[in-house]
Amino acid sequence: MREDSTVQKVQAAYGAEQIQVLEGLEPVRKRPGMYIGSTGPRGLHHLVYEVVDNAVDEALAGHCNEIVVVLCSDGSASISDNGRGIPTDVHPKTGKSALETVLTVLHAGGKFGSGGYKVSGGLHGVGVSVVNALSEWVEVTVRRQGHIHNQRFERGAPIGNLRSTKQPVSEKKLTGTKVNFKPDTDIFTTGIVFDYSILSSRLRELAYLNGGVKIVFRDERQSVSDKEEKAYEEVYFYEGGIKEYVAYMNSEKDALHPEIIYVNSEKEGVQVEAALQWCIDAYSDSILGFANNIRTVDGGTHIEGLKTVLTRTLNSFARKRGKRKDGDSNLAGENIREGLTVVLSVKVPEPEFEGQTKTKLGNTEVRGIVDSLVGESLAQYLEFNPSVIDLILEKAIQAFNAAEAARRARELVRRKSVLESTTLPGKLADCSSRDPSESEIYIVEGDSAGGSAKQGRDRRFQAILPLRGKILNIEKTDDAKIYKNTEIQALITGLGLGIKGEDFSLKNLRYHRVVIMTDADVDGAHIRTLLLTFFYRYQKELVEGGYVYIACPPLYKVERGKNHTYCYNEGDLQKTITSFGEKANYTIQRFKGLGEMMPKQLWETTMDPSTRMMKRVEIEDALEADRIFTILMGDKVAPRREFIETHSVELDMASLDI
């Protein structure tokens, strides 16, 4: 097993001739969604990612080890690196400087031909030219070959020519690129305010994936009254790379083996890096796959290769060490992966991603390369660490036995068709529509709230499933117990889904909106969290597909004369009361639970599509979601107490949004 993580430098020259021009820039402002996905928050933050990716590509090529990202006080963003600097000499085809060409011509960059970069995350090459096209202004500063070069652009067009000055003697050795841009409000009509937490999670991830590269993230947007007070800043620097990533993911779990198994090898130009660790107190796996620093949420050939080699290698060791005898069936892949946390990162010279969103790697050769390299390193490690392989195999065999018990229990709740059942579990009140795309199911807390919801709903497309009490905390149990639990059975049957693996298919989902509707108190928040834990751990595709929602019932009803207003939080209440004036007469009704609402009230406040408020559950940062579920729902008390004490002031349980 080789642990040399040094990226080989590209030896070829990097000049204007490496910048290849494919087409013009005009379509970008007309159809921005084609290039950045949307003109909402995702597209806005994608602009930062595009510029950061260019800096990371310099790091992959071995020419950069520090990147600084700043959210400036004027609403712009600045990204600088200490790489080689964008070339500034005249491009042979455009007759303009290579810098201007890169900024103003779509598909112009050093990543299409050979010589500029060995590997790159910017497959489509739209990069900084799209950022330029969709920004009110862009200012680029390049330090290269002893000179400082500056140029400004407005809405994609260059303002004047490239300006160059000699670098001071003290800065002669400094090189790199700084891109400062402000998104265009004509494009991003919903706002151009960057979310610090969204950007920080991606930057932290990039630092883990590129061990040895320092990423500094600074927020200068807060008004500073004291001149000595510094802007908020975080530094992400992990020399251990993805090994530290796995250690962070498992920090709140009990590791089965303290040493993280690490693979770092290269074959046929493809670099494969993997870090693996099994945990005692986990009943599902957590696999994060990356290709050229891009998170492959839909998997791909690298993940397929990893799963195949894990299953084959551990079954081989099970036979070799007498854990499985002749006549015993092999351990299934999901048995072997139970409790496993793994980060797999591959660097591919010419990646083939399926779809514009780059969420699935398609290179067929990568499957065999990952299989070969991981298999060789893993087998070597386990041969020299017999105690580790024995612990892993014991957990896998326990998982195998539990799976057999779960299979028997599953037969009791296997659903041929909910409509064929005479008595439905969980007192499901179904809707009349058979079209899943227009149907929604409300999972409500208790029979009282269920009664109001059933009377207040629109029977045509709204189904109601009352749950009695709190469901199992699946973070602390195994599949067999889950299948035997009455409330879990009701969920499985009502939704038309199984749990994990072969039984789970979104094609069988009977409702495309699964709405969690609980009381706005601590017990309601707990039930909501238990349900979200179940969906995230065992039916994650449901969450990732955007099918899970949280209903937002009001906390108060304020009546004044014949008029009334519903308030969804304390802020709404105070605003409403203030609007009445000092001498106004009014009454306030506090809803302690959904069961206290009349059916008509529940309909018009929480269930009527024309007036209701709902929150769609989205998992932008899978790592942080996994960690928080472990903290809140796992066995360890100390981390949970620390989390609650830290966030209790800022957390409004009435509007919990996960």
C-alpha positions as CSV (number, residue, x, y, z in Angstrom):
1,M,0.0,0.0,0.0
2,R,1.5,3.3,-1.1
3,E,0.8,6.5,1.0
4,D,2.6,9.0,-1.3
5,S,-0.1,11.6,-1.9
6,T,2.1,14.0,-3.9
7,V,0.4,15.0,-7.2
8,Q,2.8,14.8,-10.1
9,K,3.4,18.2,-11.7
10,V,2.5,18.7,-15.3
11,Q,5.7,19.2,-17.1
12,A,4.3,20.6,-20.3
13,A,4.3,24.4,-20.9
14,Y,1.3,26.4,-19.9
15,G,0.9,29.4,-22.3
16,A,-1.6,31.0,-24.7
17,E,-1.3,28.1,-27.2
18,Q,-2.9,25.7,-24.6
19,I,-6.1,27.8,-24.5
20,Q,-8.5,26.3,-27.0
21,V,-11.6,28.2,-28.3
22,L,-14.7,26.3,-29.0
23,E,-17.6,28.8,-29.2
24,G,-18.8,32.3,-28.2
25,L,-20.3,33.5,-25.0
26,E,-23.6,35.1,-26.1
27,P,-26.0,32.2,-25.1
28,V,-25.1,32.3,-21.4
29,R,-27.1,35.4,-20.4
30,K,-30.1,34.3,-22.4
31,R,-30.2,30.8,-20.9
32,P,-28.2,30.8,-17.7
33,G,-30.0,27.8,-16.3
34,M,-28.3,25.6,-19.0
35,Y,-24.9,26.5,-17.6
36,I,-25.3,26.8,-13.8
37,G,-28.5,24.8,-13.2
38,S,-30.7,27.7,-11.9
39,T,-30.8,31.4,-11.2
40,G,-31.7,30.7,-7.6
41,P,-29.4,30.1,-4.6
42,R,-27.9,26.9,-6.1
43,G,-26.8,28.8,-9.3
44,L,-25.6,31.7,-7.3
45,H,-23.2,29.6,-5.2
46,H,-22.2,27.6,-8.3
47,L,-20.4,30.8,-9.5
48,V,-18.1,30.6,-6.5
49,Y,-17.5,26.9,-7.1
50,E,-16.5,27.5,-10.7
51,V,-13.8,29.9,-9.8
52,V,-12.6,27.8,-6.8
53,D,-12.4,24.8,-9.0
54,N,-10.0,26.6,-11.3
55,A,-7.7,27.2,-8.3
56,V,-8.1,23.6,-7.1
57,D,-7.1,22.5,-10.7
58,E,-3.8,24.4,-10.2
59,A,-3.4,22.5,-6.9
60,L,-4.0,19.2,-8.7
61,A,-1.4,20.1,-11.2
62,G,1.0,20.7,-8.3
63,H,1.4,24.5,-8.7
64,C,-0.8,25.8,-5.9
65,N,-1.1,25.1,-2.1
66,E,-3.2,28.0,-0.8
67,I,-6.6,29.4,-1.8
68,V,-8.3,32.3,-0.2
69,V,-12.1,32.9,-0.5
70,V,-13.5,36.2,0.7
71,L,-17.2,37.3,0.9
72,C,-16.6,41.1,0.6
73,S,-18.6,43.8,2.3
74,D,-19.9,45.1,-1.0
75,G,-21.7,41.8,-1.8
76,S,-19.0,40.5,-4.1
77,A,-16.9,37.4,-3.8
78,S,-13.1,37.2,-4.2
79,I,-11.1,34.0,-4.9
80,S,-7.3,34.1,-5.1
81,D,-4.7,31.4,-5.4
82,N,-0.9,31.1,-5.5
83,G,-0.8,29.1,-8.7
84,R,0.9,30.0,-12.0
85,G,-1.6,32.7,-13.0
86,I,-3.8,32.7,-16.0
87,P,-1.7,33.3,-19.2
88,T,-1.7,36.9,-20.4
89,D,0.2,36.6,-23.7
90,V,-1.7,37.0,-27.0
91,H,-3.8,34.1,-28.1
92,P,-2.9,32.9,-31.6
93,K,-6.5,32.5,-32.7
94,T,-8.4,35.4,-31.1
95,G,-5.7,38.0,-31.3
96,K,-6.6,39.0,-27.7
97,S,-4.8,38.2,-24.5
98,A,-5.3,34.7,-23.2
99,L,-6.8,36.2,-20.0
100,E,-9.5,38.1,-22.0
101,T,-10.1,35.0,-24.1
102,V,-10.7,32.8,-21.0
103,L,-13.0,35.4,-19.5
104,T,-15.1,36.2,-22.7
105,V,-15.2,33.1,-24.8
106,L,-17.3,30.1,-23.8
107,H,-15.4,26.8,-23.7
108,A,-12.0,28.6,-23.7
109,G,-9.6,27.2,-21.2
110,G,-6.5,25.0,-20.6
111,K,-8.6,21.9,-20.0
112,F,-9.7,20.7,-23.4
113,G,-6.4,19.9,-25.0
114,S,-3.4,18.1,-23.6
115,G,-0.7,20.0,-21.8
116,G,-2.5,22.5,-19.5
117,Y,-3.8,20.2,-16.9
118,K,-3.5,16.4,-16.2
119,V,-6.9,16.2,-14.5
120,S,-9.6,18.7,-13.9
121,G,-13.0,19.0,-12.2
122,G,-14.2,21.5,-14.8
123,L,-15.4,19.0,-17.4
124,H,-17.7,21.3,-19.4
125,G,-15.1,24.1,-19.3
126,V,-17.6,26.9,-18.9
127,G,-15.9,28.0,-15.7
128,V,-14.9,31.6,-15.3
129,S,-16.4,32.8,-18.6
130,V,-19.9,31.9,-17.3
131,V,-19.1,33.7,-14.1
132,N,-18.1,36.7,-16.1
133,A,-21.3,36.6,-18.3
134,L,-23.6,36.4,-15.2
135,S,-21.9,39.1,-13.1
136,E,-22.5,42.8,-12.8
137,W,-18.7,43.2,-12.9
138,V,-15.5,41.1,-12.7
139,E,-12.0,42.2,-11.8
140,V,-9.1,39.9,-12.5
141,T,-5.6,40.3,-11.1
142,V,-2.8,38.0,-12.3
143,R,0.7,37.8,-10.9
144,R,2.9,36.1,-13.5
145,Q,6.4,36.2,-14.8
146,G,7.4,39.3,-12.7
147,H,4.3,41.4,-13.7
148,I,0.9,42.3,-12.3
149,H,-1.9,42.2,-14.9
150,N,-5.4,43.7,-14.3
151,Q,-8.5,43.8,-16.3
152,R,-12.2,44.7,-15.6
153,F,-15.3,43.3,-17.2
154,E,-18.9,44.3,-16.9
155,R,-21.7,41.9,-17.8
156,G,-19.2,39.9,-19.8
157,A,-17.7,42.7,-21.8
158,P,-14.1,43.9,-21.3
159,I,-13.7,47.4,-20.1
160,G,-10.5,48.7,-21.6
161,N,-7.4,46.6,-22.3
162,L,-5.3,44.5,-20.1
163,R,-3.1,46.7,-17.9
164,S,0.3,45.4,-16.8
165,T,2.9,46.8,-14.4
166,K,6.1,45.3,-13.0
167,Q,5.9,43.6,-9.6
168,P,7.9,45.2,-6.8
169,V,11.2,43.4,-6.1
170,S,9.8,42.1,-2.8
171,E,6.9,40.4,-4.6
172,K,8.9,39.0,-7.6
173,K,8.4,35.4,-6.5
174,L,4.6,35.8,-5.9
175,T,2.4,34.3,-8.6
176,G,-1.3,33.5,-8.9
177,T,-4.8,34.7,-9.9
178,K,-7.4,36.7,-8.0
179,V,-10.9,36.8,-9.4
180,N,-13.3,39.3,-7.7
181,F,-16.9,39.3,-9.0
182,K,-20.4,40.6,-8.1
183,P,-23.4,38.6,-9.4
184,D,-25.8,40.4,-11.6
185,T,-29.2,41.1,-10.0
186,D,-30.7,41.1,-13.5
187,I,-30.0,37.4,-13.6
188,F,-30.3,36.4,-10.0
189,T,-33.6,38.1,-9.3
190,T,-34.2,36.3,-6.0
191,G,-31.1,37.8,-4.4
192,I,-27.3,37.7,-4.5
193,V,-26.5,37.1,-0.9
194,F,-24.1,34.2,-0.4
195,D,-24.9,31.7,2.3
196,Y,-21.7,31.2,4.5
197,S,-22.7,27.7,5.6
198,I,-23.3,26.4,2.1
199,L,-19.9,27.6,0.9
200,S,-18.0,26.5,4.0
201,S,-19.2,22.9,3.7
202,R,-18.0,22.7,0.1
203,L,-14.7,24.4,0.9
204,R,-14.1,22.1,3.8
205,E,-14.8,19.2,1.6
206,L,-12.3,20.3,-1.0
207,A,-9.6,20.7,1.7
208,Y,-10.2,17.2,2.8
209,L,-10.1,15.9,-0.8
210,N,-6.8,17.7,-1.5
211,G,-4.6,17.1,1.5
212,G,-1.9,19.7,2.0
213,V,-3.9,22.5,0.3
214,K,-4.8,25.3,2.7
215,I,-8.2,27.0,2.0
216,V,-8.9,30.2,3.9
217,F,-12.5,31.4,4.1
218,R,-13.3,34.9,5.3
219,D,-16.6,36.8,5.7
220,E,-16.2,40.5,5.7
221,R,-19.8,41.4,5.3
222,Q,-20.6,42.1,8.9
223,S,-20.3,45.8,9.9
224,V,-17.3,46.3,12.1
225,S,-17.6,49.1,14.6
226,D,-14.2,48.5,16.3
227,K,-11.4,48.8,13.8
228,E,-9.4,46.3,15.7
229,E,-12.1,43.6,15.4
230,K,-11.3,41.1,12.6
231,A,-13.7,39.6,10.0
232,Y,-14.9,36.1,10.7
233,E,-12.4,33.6,9.2
234,E,-12.0,29.8,9.1
235,V,-9.0,27.9,7.8
236,Y,-9.4,24.4,6.3
237,F,-6.1,22.5,6.1
238,Y,-5.8,18.7,6.4
239,E,-2.5,17.1,5.7
240,G,-4.1,13.7,6.3
241,G,-6.6,14.4,3.5
242,I,-9.5,11.9,3.3
243,K,-8.2,10.0,6.3
244,E,-9.0,13.0,8.4
245,Y,-12.3,13.2,6.5
246,V,-13.3,9.7,7.7
247,A,-12.0,10.5,11.2
248,Y,-14.3,13.6,11.3
249,M,-17.3,11.6,10.1
250,N,-16.8,8.9,12.7
251,S,-15.8,11.3,15.6
252,E,-19.1,10.6,17.4
253,K,-19.1,6.9,16.7
254,D,-17.2,3.9,18.3
255,A,-14.7,2.7,15.8
256,L,-14.3,-1.1,15.4
257,H,-10.6,-0.6,14.6
258,P,-8.7,2.6,15.5
259,E,-6.5,2.8,12.4
260,I,-8.2,4.0,9.2
261,I,-7.4,1.8,6.3
262,Y,-5.9,3.9,3.5
263,V,-5.3,3.3,-0.2
264,N,-3.5,5.6,-2.5
265,S,-2.3,4.2,-5.8
266,E,-2.3,5.0,-9.5
267,K,-2.9,2.9,-12.6
268,E,-3.2,3.8,-16.3
269,G,-3.2,7.5,-15.3
270,V,-6.1,7.1,-12.9
271,Q,-5.4,8.0,-9.3
272,V,-7.4,6.1,-6.6
273,E,-7.5,7.2,-3.0
274,A,-9.7,5.6,-0.4
275,A,-10.1,5.7,3.4
276,L,-12.1,3.1,5.2
277,Q,-13.2,2.5,8.8
278,W,-15.9,0.2,10.3
279,C,-17.8,1.3,13.4
280,I,-19.5,-0.8,16.1
281,D,-22.5,1.3,16.7
282,A,-23.8,1.8,13.1
283,Y,-26.2,-0.4,11.1
284,S,-25.9,1.3,7.7
285,D,-23.0,2.3,5.6
286,S,-21.8,5.8,4.6
287,I,-20.1,5.9,1.3
288,L,-19.0,9.3,-0.2
289,G,-17.7,9.1,-3.7
290,F,-15.8,11.8,-5.6
291,A,-14.4,12.0,-9.1
292,N,-12.0,14.9,-9.8
293,N,-13.3,16.6,-6.6
294,I,-16.9,16.4,-7.8
295,R,-19.3,14.6,-5.4
296,T,-20.9,11.8,-7.3
297,V,-24.2,11.5,-5.4
298,D,-25.6,9.0,-7.9
299,G,-22.5,6.8,-7.7
300,G,-20.9,5.4,-10.8
301,T,-18.2,2.9,-11.9
302,H,-15.8,3.8,-9.1
303,I,-18.4,3.0,-6.4
304,E,-19.4,-0.2,-8.2
305,G,-15.7,-1.3,-8.3
306,L,-15.3,-0.5,-4.6
307,K,-18.4,-2.5,-3.6
308,T,-17.4,-5.5,-5.7
309,V,-13.9,-5.7,-4.3
310,L,-15.0,-5.3,-0.7
311,T,-17.5,-8.2,-1.1
312,R,-15.0,-10.5,-2.9
313,T,-12.0,-9.7,-0.6
314,L,-13.8,-10.1,2.7
315,N,-15.6,-13.3,1.6
316,S,-12.2,-14.7,0.6
317,F,-10.8,-13.9,4.1
318,A,-13.9,-15.3,5.7
319,R,-13.2,-18.7,4.0
320,K,-9.5,-18.4,4.7
321,R,-10.0,-17.8,8.4
322,G,-12.7,-20.4,8.9
323,K,-15.5,-17.9,9.5
324,R,-17.5,-19.4,6.6
325,K,-17.4,-23.2,5.9
326,D,-18.3,-25.3,2.9
327,G,-22.0,-25.1,2.4
328,D,-22.3,-21.7,4.0
329,S,-23.6,-19.0,1.7
330,N,-21.4,-15.9,1.0
331,L,-21.8,-12.8,3.0
332,A,-23.8,-10.2,1.1
333,G,-22.3,-6.9,0.2
334,E,-24.7,-5.0,2.5
335,N,-23.6,-7.3,5.4
336,I,-20.0,-6.5,4.8
337,R,-20.6,-2.8,4.5
338,E,-22.7,-2.5,7.6
339,G,-21.1,0.2,9.8
340,L,-18.6,1.1,7.2
341,T,-17.6,4.7,6.5
342,V,-15.6,5.2,3.4
343,V,-14.4,8.1,1.3
344,L,-13.4,7.2,-2.3
345,S,-11.8,9.8,-4.5
346,V,-10.6,9.1,-8.0
347,K,-8.8,11.5,-10.3
348,V,-9.5,10.6,-14.0
349,P,-7.8,12.4,-16.9
350,E,-10.9,12.3,-19.2
351,P,-13.9,11.8,-17.0
352,E,-17.3,10.9,-18.5
353,F,-20.1,12.1,-16.3
354,E,-23.7,11.1,-16.9
355,G,-25.9,14.1,-17.2
356,Q,-25.0,17.9,-17.1
357,T,-25.1,17.8,-13.3
358,K,-22.0,15.4,-13.1
359,T,-23.5,13.2,-10.4
360,K,-22.6,9.8,-11.8
361,L,-19.2,8.7,-13.2
362,G,-19.5,6.7,-16.4
363,N,-15.9,5.6,-17.3
364,T,-16.1,1.8,-17.6
365,E,-12.3,1.4,-17.1
366,V,-12.4,3.0,-13.7
367,R,-14.4,0.1,-12.3
368,G,-11.6,-2.4,-12.9
369,I,-8.9,0.0,-11.8
370,V,-10.6,0.7,-8.4
371,D,-11.2,-3.1,-8.0
372,S,-7.6,-3.9,-8.7
373,L,-5.9,-1.2,-6.6
374,V,-8.2,-1.3,-3.6
375,G,-8.2,-5.1,-3.6
376,E,-4.4,-5.2,-3.6
377,S,-3.9,-2.7,-0.8
378,L,-6.8,-3.9,1.3
379,A,-5.7,-7.6,1.1
380,Q,-2.2,-6.5,2.0
381,Y,-3.4,-4.5,5.0
382,L,-5.7,-7.3,6.3
383,E,-3.0,-10.0,6.0
384,F,-0.8,-8.0,8.4
385,N,-3.7,-7.1,10.7
386,P,-5.5,-10.3,11.5
387,S,-7.2,-8.9,14.6
388,V,-8.8,-6.2,12.4
389,I,-10.2,-8.6,9.8
390,D,-11.6,-10.8,12.5
391,L,-13.5,-7.9,14.0
392,I,-14.9,-6.8,10.6
393,L,-15.9,-10.4,9.8
394,E,-17.6,-10.8,13.2
395,K,-19.7,-7.7,12.6
396,A,-20.5,-8.8,9.0
397,I,-21.7,-12.2,10.2
398,Q,-23.9,-10.6,12.8
399,A,-25.3,-8.4,10.1
400,F,-25.9,-11.5,7.9
401,N,-27.8,-13.3,10.8
402,A,-29.8,-10.1,11.5
403,A,-30.6,-9.8,7.8
404,E,-31.9,-13.4,7.8
405,A,-34.1,-12.5,10.8
406,A,-35.2,-9.3,9.1
407,R,-36.1,-11.2,5.9
408,R,-38.4,-13.5,7.9
409,A,-40.0,-10.5,9.6
410,R,-40.3,-8.7,6.3
411,E,-42.5,-11.3,4.9
412,L,-45.1,-10.3,7.5
413,V,-45.3,-6.8,6.1
414,R,-44.6,-7.3,2.4
415,R,-47.2,-5.3,0.5
416,K,-48.7,-6.7,-2.7
417,S,-51.0,-3.8,-2.8
418,V,-52.3,-1.4,-0.2
419,L,-55.6,-1.3,-2.0
420,E,-56.0,-5.1,-1.8
421,S,-55.8,-5.0,2.0
422,T,-59.0,-5.0,4.0
423,T,-57.6,-3.6,7.2
424,L,-54.8,-1.1,6.7
425,P,-52.2,-0.7,9.4
426,G,-51.8,2.7,11.0
427,K,-55.5,3.6,10.3
428,L,-54.5,5.0,6.9
429,A,-57.2,7.2,5.4
430,D,-56.3,7.0,1.7
431,C,-57.1,9.5,-1.0
432,S,-59.2,8.8,-4.1
433,S,-56.5,9.7,-6.6
434,R,-54.3,7.0,-8.0
435,D,-51.8,9.4,-9.5
436,P,-48.7,9.6,-7.2
437,S,-47.6,12.9,-8.7
438,E,-50.7,14.7,-7.4
439,S,-51.1,12.7,-4.2
440,E,-49.8,13.5,-0.8
441,I,-49.8,11.8,2.6
442,Y,-49.7,13.5,5.9
443,I,-48.0,11.6,8.7
444,V,-49.6,13.0,11.9
445,E,-49.1,12.5,15.6
446,G,-51.9,10.7,17.4
447,D,-55.6,9.9,16.7
448,S,-56.8,13.3,17.9
449,A,-54.8,15.2,15.2
450,G,-55.5,12.4,12.8
451,G,-59.2,13.0,13.3
452,S,-59.0,16.7,12.6
453,A,-56.8,16.1,9.5
454,K,-59.2,13.5,8.1
455,Q,-62.1,15.8,8.4
456,G,-60.3,18.9,7.1
457,R,-58.4,17.4,4.2
458,D,-59.3,17.3,0.5
459,R,-60.1,13.6,0.1
460,R,-59.3,13.7,-3.6
461,F,-55.5,13.9,-3.2
462,Q,-54.7,14.0,0.5
463,A,-54.2,10.8,2.6
464,I,-53.8,10.8,6.4
465,L,-51.7,8.3,8.4
466,P,-51.9,8.8,12.2
467,L,-49.0,7.3,14.2
468,R,-49.5,6.3,17.8
469,G,-46.7,7.6,20.0
470,K,-43.0,7.7,19.0
471,I,-41.6,5.4,16.4
472,L,-38.3,3.5,17.1
473,N,-35.1,5.3,17.1
474,I,-33.5,3.4,14.3
475,E,-30.1,4.8,15.0
476,K,-29.9,2.4,17.9
477,T,-31.5,-0.8,16.5
478,D,-31.2,-3.3,13.7
479,D,-33.4,-4.3,10.7
480,A,-35.2,-7.2,12.4
481,K,-36.6,-5.0,15.2
482,I,-37.5,-2.3,12.7
483,Y,-39.6,-4.6,10.6
484,K,-41.5,-5.9,13.8
485,N,-42.3,-2.3,14.9
486,T,-46.0,-1.5,14.4
487,E,-45.5,2.1,13.4
488,I,-42.6,1.3,11.0
489,Q,-44.9,-1.3,9.4
490,A,-47.6,1.3,9.0
491,L,-45.1,3.6,7.3
492,I,-43.8,0.9,4.9
493,T,-47.3,-0.2,4.0
494,G,-48.8,3.2,3.6
495,L,-46.0,4.6,1.4
496,G,-45.8,1.4,-0.7
497,L,-42.0,1.0,-0.1
498,G,-39.6,-1.5,1.4
499,I,-36.5,-0.7,3.5
500,K,-33.2,-0.6,1.7
501,G,-31.9,-2.9,-1.0
502,E,-34.1,-4.9,-3.3
503,D,-37.4,-4.1,-1.5
504,F,-37.0,-0.3,-1.9
505,S,-38.0,1.3,-5.1
506,L,-39.3,4.8,-5.7
507,K,-41.4,3.4,-8.6
508,N,-43.7,2.0,-5.9
509,L,-44.0,5.3,-4.0
510,R,-47.8,6.0,-3.8
511,Y,-47.4,9.7,-2.8
512,H,-44.9,12.2,-4.2
513,R,-45.3,14.5,-1.1
514,V,-44.7,12.8,2.2
515,V,-45.6,15.5,4.8
516,I,-44.6,15.2,8.4
517,M,-47.2,17.1,10.5
518,T,-46.5,17.1,14.2
519,D,-47.3,19.4,17.1
520,A,-45.2,22.6,17.5
521,D,-43.7,21.5,20.9
522,V,-40.7,19.4,22.1
523,D,-42.5,16.1,21.8
524,G,-43.6,17.0,18.2
525,A,-40.0,18.0,17.4
526,H,-38.8,14.7,18.8
527,I,-41.2,12.6,16.7
528,R,-40.3,14.7,13.6
529,T,-36.6,14.0,14.2
530,L,-37.3,10.2,14.7
531,L,-39.2,10.1,11.4
532,L,-36.4,12.1,9.6
533,T,-33.8,9.7,11.0
534,F,-35.7,6.7,9.7
535,F,-36.1,8.3,6.2
536,Y,-32.5,9.5,6.1
537,R,-30.9,6.2,7.2
538,Y,-33.2,3.7,5.5
539,Q,-35.0,5.4,2.7
540,K,-32.5,8.1,1.8
541,E,-33.6,8.2,-1.9
542,L,-36.9,9.6,-0.6
543,V,-35.1,12.6,1.0
544,E,-32.6,13.1,-1.9
545,G,-35.5,13.0,-4.4
546,G,-37.2,15.9,-2.6
547,Y,-40.3,13.9,-1.6
548,V,-40.2,14.7,2.2
549,Y,-41.8,17.8,3.6
550,I,-42.4,19.3,7.0
551,A,-45.8,21.0,7.6
552,C,-45.8,24.4,9.4
553,P,-48.9,24.8,11.5
554,P,-49.5,28.1,13.2
555,L,-48.8,28.6,16.9
556,Y,-51.3,31.4,17.5
557,K,-54.7,32.7,16.3
558,V,-55.2,36.4,17.0
559,E,-58.8,37.6,16.8
560,R,-59.9,41.2,16.6
561,G,-63.5,41.8,16.0
562,K,-64.7,39.7,13.2
563,N,-61.2,39.3,11.7
564,H,-58.5,36.8,12.6
565,T,-54.8,36.3,11.8
566,Y,-52.7,33.1,12.2
567,C,-49.2,33.6,13.5
568,Y,-46.5,30.9,12.8
569,N,-43.9,32.1,15.4
570,E,-43.3,34.6,18.1
571,G,-42.1,37.2,15.6
572,D,-45.3,37.0,13.6
573,L,-47.3,37.4,16.8
574,Q,-45.5,40.5,17.9
575,K,-45.7,42.0,14.4
576,T,-49.4,41.4,14.3
577,I,-50.1,42.9,17.8
578,T,-47.9,45.9,17.0
579,S,-49.9,46.6,13.9
580,F,-53.1,46.9,15.9
581,G,-51.9,49.9,17.9
582,E,-51.7,50.4,21.7
583,K,-55.4,50.6,22.6
584,A,-56.7,47.8,20.4
585,N,-58.8,44.9,21.8
586,Y,-57.8,41.4,20.7
587,T,-57.7,37.9,21.9
588,I,-54.9,35.3,21.5
589,Q,-55.4,31.6,21.2
590,R,-52.3,29.4,21.6
591,F,-52.5,26.1,19.8
592,K,-50.9,23.5,22.1
593,G,-51.4,20.8,19.5
594,L,-52.9,20.0,16.1
595,G,-55.8,18.2,17.9
596,E,-57.0,21.5,19.3
597,M,-57.6,22.9,15.9
598,M,-61.0,22.6,14.2
599,P,-60.8,20.7,10.9
600,K,-61.6,23.9,9.0
601,Q,-58.7,25.7,10.8
602,L,-56.3,22.9,10.1
603,W,-57.2,23.0,6.4
604,E,-56.9,26.7,5.8
605,T,-53.7,27.1,7.9
606,T,-51.7,23.9,7.2
607,M,-53.2,21.8,4.4
608,D,-54.7,24.1,1.8
609,P,-52.2,24.3,-1.1
610,S,-53.2,27.9,-1.8
611,T,-52.4,29.2,1.7
612,R,-50.2,26.7,3.6
613,M,-46.5,26.9,4.3
614,M,-44.3,23.8,3.9
615,K,-40.5,23.1,4.1
616,R,-39.0,20.7,1.8
617,V,-36.3,18.6,3.4
618,E,-33.1,18.8,1.5
619,I,-29.6,17.4,2.3
620,E,-27.1,19.8,0.8
621,D,-24.3,18.6,3.0
622,A,-24.5,14.8,3.4
623,L,-21.5,14.8,5.8
624,E,-22.9,17.3,8.2
625,A,-26.4,15.6,8.1
626,D,-24.8,12.2,8.9
627,R,-22.8,13.7,11.8
628,I,-25.8,15.5,13.3
629,F,-28.0,12.4,13.1
630,T,-25.3,10.5,14.9
631,I,-25.0,13.1,17.6
632,L,-28.7,13.6,18.2
633,M,-29.9,10.0,17.8
634,G,-26.8,7.9,18.7
635,D,-25.8,6.2,22.0
636,K,-23.3,8.8,23.2
637,V,-24.7,11.3,25.7
638,A,-21.9,13.8,26.0
639,P,-21.8,14.9,22.3
640,R,-25.6,15.3,22.4
641,R,-25.5,17.4,25.6
642,E,-22.7,19.6,24.1
643,F,-24.7,20.1,20.8
644,I,-27.9,21.0,22.7
645,E,-26.1,23.4,25.0
646,T,-24.3,25.1,22.0
647,H,-27.4,25.5,19.9
648,S,-30.3,25.8,22.4
649,V,-30.3,29.6,22.2
650,E,-30.5,29.8,18.4
651,L,-32.8,26.8,17.9
652,D,-36.5,27.5,17.6
653,M,-38.1,24.1,18.0
654,A,-41.3,25.5,16.6
655,S,-39.7,26.0,13.2
656,L,-37.1,23.2,13.2
657,D,-35.7,22.9,9.6
658,I,-33.4,20.0,8.9
